[in-house]
Amino acid sequence: MSGLVEINFDGIVGPTHNYAGLSPGNIASASHRGDASFPRAAALQGVAKMRRNMERGLAQGFLLPLPRPNPVLLRDLAIGPDTDRALVAAAWSASAMWTANAATVSPAPDTADGRCHLTPANLVTMVHRAQEWRDTQAQLKIAFGDTRHFAVHDAIPPSFGDEGAANHMRLCDSHDAPGVEVFVYGRPGGRFPARQHEQASRAVARLHGLDPARCVFVEQNPAAIAAGAFHNDVVAVANQNVLFTHELAFADRKDAYEAIFAAFPRIHVVEVPASAVSLEEAIRTYLFNAQLLTLPSGEMALVVPSECQDSASVWAWCESMLASNGPIRHVIPVDVRQSMANGGGPACLRLRVVADPATVDARFLLDDMKAQRIESVIAAHWPARIDPEQVGSDELAKVVIEAREALLSVLSLDELA
C-alpha cells in the first residue's frame, strides 16, 4: 500500500514522573523505589530521543501524558490523606509514558478490512496501569480518528491481562507489505506476575481481523519473567525480516523458531547467546528494549540505552555483531536514564504504527516547531525534582495539573483536558 510508513509514537514523560516502585517484576523500578525523580530531565531526554529519530529521516509522533493525579481513581477508591501510600502513588503514576503498552497495532496490510486496527491494552495486572486505557483510547480516537483508515477498539475484558505492543512483534518484507504478527504470552505461577494472557493475545488477533495462518502465538520463557523480563520486549525485538532476541527469550526456543519460520520463512534471527550476555545483564542494560529501525538508506539501526555502552559484555557483543556484517548495521546509544531507572528503555517509550502520515491527526506528529514548543513548556512547567513525600500533596497537584494544561494548550489539544 503506497504511502504507508512506520511512525513511532513516543510518550511525553509526564510531570508526575516519580519512583514509587509500583511494578512487581520490574527490577529497575523496584530498585529505585523511594528515590527522588527528575521529571523535567526525563521529559527532555525523551524529546531529545524523538528529535534524533526525526534527524535520521524517520517519521515521529507522540502521545500526551494522561490526567494526573487521576481524579477518577481518587474518587473510585476513596483515596484520602490516610490511604495506603501505594494507592496514592498509583493515582499519580506517569507510567503512560511507556506507550509500548498503550495498545496493540495491526497495520492495514494485515487486516481483513484493510484498515489499521488499534486495541488499547487493559493493563489489569497493576492498578497504577489499569487506570490508563480509557484515557489512552481517547487520544487514539483523536490521533487515528479517520475511520476510513483506522479502527480503535475497546480494551479486552479484564479477565485476561493485555499489556499491548510490548508483547507483540511484526515480521514483513517491508512495512507496507502484508506481515506476520507474533504474539508472546506468559503463564502464571512464577516468581513474578505473567502480565500477558494467551487469550488476550488471541482475542486481539480476532478483533483485528488477522489471518490465523499469519499469526504466531509463542510462550515467553518463565525464567526470563522470573529474571525481570516483565514484557517480551525486554528480551526480544523485531523489525521487518529481523528478529533480535536473547537465547532464553522463549519457553521452547526450538518450537518458537520453527513456528515463526513456518509463517515467515525469510526471517533472519540474530540471537544473543547466554554465554555472551547473561539474561540478568541483558535485562539490567535493556539491550533488547531497543528500537530496531529501518533507516531511509535501507540499513537497520538498533537504538539502545546508553547503559549498554557501560556494560563490557553487552558492548562487546554489539561490536562483534557489527563486525559480523549481519543485518543490523548500526548501534546507537541514547540517554534515557530517568526512564531506565523506572524500568523503561527506548522500546518502552514508543508505539509503532504503520500508516500514511496524511491520515493521522497532524497535531500528534512531531516536527521541529512542535518539538521546540514541547521543550519550552517542559522547561517552564515540569517540576525539576519530586521527592517521595511530595507525591499526594495539594501543592504539587496544582503544579502538575497546570503543567499538563499548558502542554495541551500549546499543542491545540484542549479537548483532552
N, C-alpha and C positions, 0 to 999 in steps of 0.2 A: 504494500500500500504506500503510495507516494506521500511524502510529507511527514511520515512518522519518524520520530527520533526518540531517544531515551532522554527524559528530563528527570534530573534528580531534585526532589523537593526536600530541602533541609529544614529542620525545625529551628526556629529562632529561640535561643535559650531564654527562658522566661525570667522575670525579675525576682521570682521567689526561689531560684536555684539554691538548694541547700543540701546538706549531708545528714539526713535523718536515718539512713541505714534501713529503709523500709522493705528491702527486697531480698528475702532469704534465697540463698543460692547464687547471689551476685557478690562474688568475693570482694571486688573493689568497693562496692557500695558499703558492705558490712565493715570493711577495714577502715573506712574513713568516717564512720558514724561519729557524730558529735564534733567534727572539725568545723572550723569557720569556712564559709564558702565565699566566692567572689563572683557574683552574678554578672557584673559589668565585664570583667575579663573573660568570663565564659562565653557571653554573648558575642563579644568582639572577636574571640577566637573562631567562633562558628561562622561569622560573616566573612572573616578572612579566608576560611576554607572555601566558602562558596565563591568568593572573588577569584581565587586561584583556579578553580574549575572553569569559571567563565573565561579567564585569560587563556585557558587551554583550548578555547573554542567550543566548549560544551554548553548545552542548554541547562539552565539552572533556575529552579523555582524555590519557593519557601512556603512554610506553613507557620502560623502565628501561635504565640503562647495562648493557652486556654485561661478562662477566668479563674484567678486565684487571689485570695483564698476562695474556694468554691462555695458559694452561698447555698447551693442545693445540698451538698454533702453536710455542711454545717447544720442545716435545718433537719435533714432526714435522720441524722444520727444524734440530734440534740446535743451537739458539741458545745461545751462551755468551758469556763476557766479551769474547772476541776476535772475535766475529762482526761483520759489517758493521753499522754503526750504523743504517742504514735498516731492516734486518730486525728489529733490536731495537725500534726505534720502531714498526714495524708491529704487533708483539705488544702494544704499549701504546696503540695508537690508540683515541681516543674517538669515531671517525667515525660510529658507530652513532647518535649524537645526531641525525644528519640523517635522520629517519625517512621523508622523501620517497623515500628509496632502500630502505626496508625491504621493500616489496612493491608489487605492482600489485593494485588492488582493483576488482572489478566488483560493483556492488550488485545485490541480488536482482531488481529490476525488469528488469535487462538480461539475466539468465541463463536458460538453458533449464530448470533445475530449481528456479528461484525462491529460490535461496539466494545469499547474498553470498559470493563467491569471492575468496580472497587467495593470491597466489603470491609467496613471498619472492624477492627479487632475488638472483641468483648473484654479481653484482658482481666477475666474474672478471678484469676488466681490471687491477685494482690489488690487490696481495697484502694490503695492510692492510684492504681491504674484503671480499675474497673469503673471509675467515675468518668473516664475520658470520652467514651465512644460517641455519645450524642453530640458533644461539642465538636469533636473531630468531624463527625458526619456533617454538621452544619457548615464547616469550612469546605469539606469536599464537595458538597452540593452547590456551593458558590463557584469554587475553582473549576469544577467539572460539571457545570450546570447545563451544558448543551446536550440535551437528551438524544439528539441525533447521533452523537458520538460517544456518550458516556452513560453508564447505569451505575448509580450509587445505591447500594443495598443497606438494609439494617444489619446489625451485628447478628452473628449466630447465637441462638438461645444459650443462656448461661450455664446450662447443664454441661456443656462441652467447652473447655477453655481454648481460646483462639488468641494467638499473640501476633498475628499479621505476617508481614513480609519477612520478618526475621527468621521464619521457619519455612520459607518458600524461595525456590530458585527457578530461573527460566533459562532453557537452552535453546539456541536458534542459530541459523546461519547468519542472519542479520536481524537487527531489531524490528524491521518492518516485515519480516517473513514469519510464517507460522512457526510456533515453538513448541517445546515440550516443557511442561511445568512439573517441577519436583517439589513435593510436599513432605516435610520432615516432621515427625511427631515423636512424643516421648511416652513412656509408660510409667504409671505411678508406682510408688513403693520404695523409692530410693531415699537417699540422704536428704536431697532437696526436691522441691516440687517439680514435676514434669509439666510444663506450662501449656504445651500444645497437644491437644487431644486428636487422635486419629479421626474421629467422627467429625470434628470441626473442620479439619482439612478436606475431608470428603464432601461435606456439605458445601463448602466454599466452591469446590470444583463443580458441583452440580448447579449451584446458583449462577455461576459464571458461564454455564453452557459449554463446558470444555469437553472435548472428545476423550472418552475414557482411555482410548488407545494412546493418547498423547499426554497422559498423566502418570506419574510415578509416585508411589507412597512408600517412604523409607523411614525406618525407626532410627532415632538418634541413639547413640551409644550411651547406656546408663552410666558408664564410667566417665564419660565426658560431662554429663549432667552433674554427677557427684563431685567432679573436679571444679565445677563452677561455670560450665558452658550452659547457662540457663536458656539460651537460644541457639539454634543451629548456626546462626551467622557468627558465633564466637569460634566455630571450628571449621566452617566451610563457606565459600562464596563462589558464585558462578557468574560468568558473563559470556554471552554468545555461545561459542563452542568449547569454552574452557571451564573446567571445574577445578578450583584451587582448594585443597582440602587436607586436613590432618589425617594421618593414617588411622586414628582412633575416633573419627567423627561419627561413624555409623555402627549400629549394633551388630550387623552382619556385613562386613565390608565387601566380601565376595558377592553375596546376593545383591547388595545395593548397586555395586558397579555393573553387574550383569543386567539388572533391571533398567538402569539408566542407559547402558549401551544398546539394549534391545529397542528402546524407544527412540534413542538418538545416537545412531552408530558413529557419527562424525565427531563425537566428543573427544577432547584432549584433556586427560586428567593430569594435573600437576599435584602430586601427593607429597606431603612433607612427612618423612618417617619419624616415629617417636624417638629413634636413636639419634636423630639430628636435632630435633626440637621437642622437648618433653611436652606432654599435654599441659602440665602446670605452667610451663614457660610460655607456651602459645596463648594460654588464657591470660596470664599476667600481662603480656605485652599486646594482646589483641591483634596478633599477626593476621588472623583471618577475619577479624571485624574491620575489614578494609574495603575501600571502594575499588572494585575491579572494573576499569573503564576502557572503552574503545575511544582512542583519540581521533581527531579528524584525519590524521595520517593513516589510520587503519591499525596502528600498533596498539597493544594493550598496556595499560599502566596500572599499578597497584598503589593506591594511596593509603599509607599505613600510619598509625600513630608514631610520633617521634620516640616513644618508648621502645619501639622495635630497634631503632638505631643504637639504643643504650644497652641492648642485650647482645652479648658476644655470640651466643648460639643462633639467635634469630637473624642477626645481621649477616653472620657467616653464611647461613642458608640463603638469604636473599642475594648475596653476592654470587654464590655458586649457581643459583638459578639463572641469574642474568648471564653469567659466563657460559651456561649450557646452551644458549641460543634458542631457548624454548619460546612459547607463545607470549609470555609476559616479558616485555622488553624494558620496562621502567619500574622502579620502586621509588615512590615519592613520599618522604616523611612529612607529616603536618603536626602542628602543635594544637592538640585539643585536650590539654592536660586537665582542665577543670571538668570537662565531660568524662574523661577517663577515670578521674578519681571517684566518680559516682557510678561507674560501670558502663559507660557508653563510648565506643570508638567511632571512627569515621563512618562505618556502615550503619551504626545505630542512628546516626543523625540524619539519615536520608531515606526517602521513599522513592523508589524508581517507578516512573510512569512512562510507558511508551505511548506517545500521542503526537499529533500535529500541534505545535505550539499555537497556531492560529485558532484552534478550537478551545483553548484554555483561557479562562478569565485572566486578562493581562495583568491584573493587579497582583497576581501571585507569581509572576515571572520576574526574575531579577535582572536588572541592568545596572549600569554604573550609577545612574542618578538615584535609583531606589536604594542601592547599597549605601550611598552617602547619607540619604535620609534616615535609613535604619540605624546606621552608626551614630548619627547625630543624636537621635532620640535615646539610644542606649547610653551614650556618654553623658547626656544631660539628666536622665531619669532613672536608670538602673542603679540599685544600691551597689556601692563599691564592695561592701562586705556584709555578710549576715552571720552573726553569732547564733549558736543554737537557741539560746534563751530568748532571742528576738522573735522567733517563729511563733505566731499566735498573737502578737501584740497589735493593739489598735494603731499605734504609731506606724509600724511597718506596713500594716494593711493599707493604710491611706497612701503611702508612698508607692507600693507596687500596683495598686489599682489605678492610680493616676498615670503610672509609667505605661501600663498596657493601653490605656485610653489614648495616650499621646501617640503611641505607635499606630493604633488603628486609625487615628485621625490623619497622620501624615501619609498613610497608605490608602486613604479614602475607603476604608473598610469598617466604617462606624456601625454597619448593620450587625457586626459581630460583638458589639458592646454588650 
